[in-house]
């Protein structure tokens, strides 16, 4: 079973400005609830900790984020995998 999440945020800036913002992983992480400890592993590859609360359980995962496709200024696709412990 895969955990999937999607979302959309509307901001009042042009596409180039918005795309420049998401190119900075630390700034982008600040907009993702429960995302912390972002570190660059290599160009286009990052680690982070994602935490979320479901009912009375708090879930926390170490993840690796890999940029798989970039189409400036329209799209940036990533793959997120939970790290094995």
Order of alpha helices (4+ residues) and beta strands (2+ residues): alpha-alpha-beta-beta-beta-beta
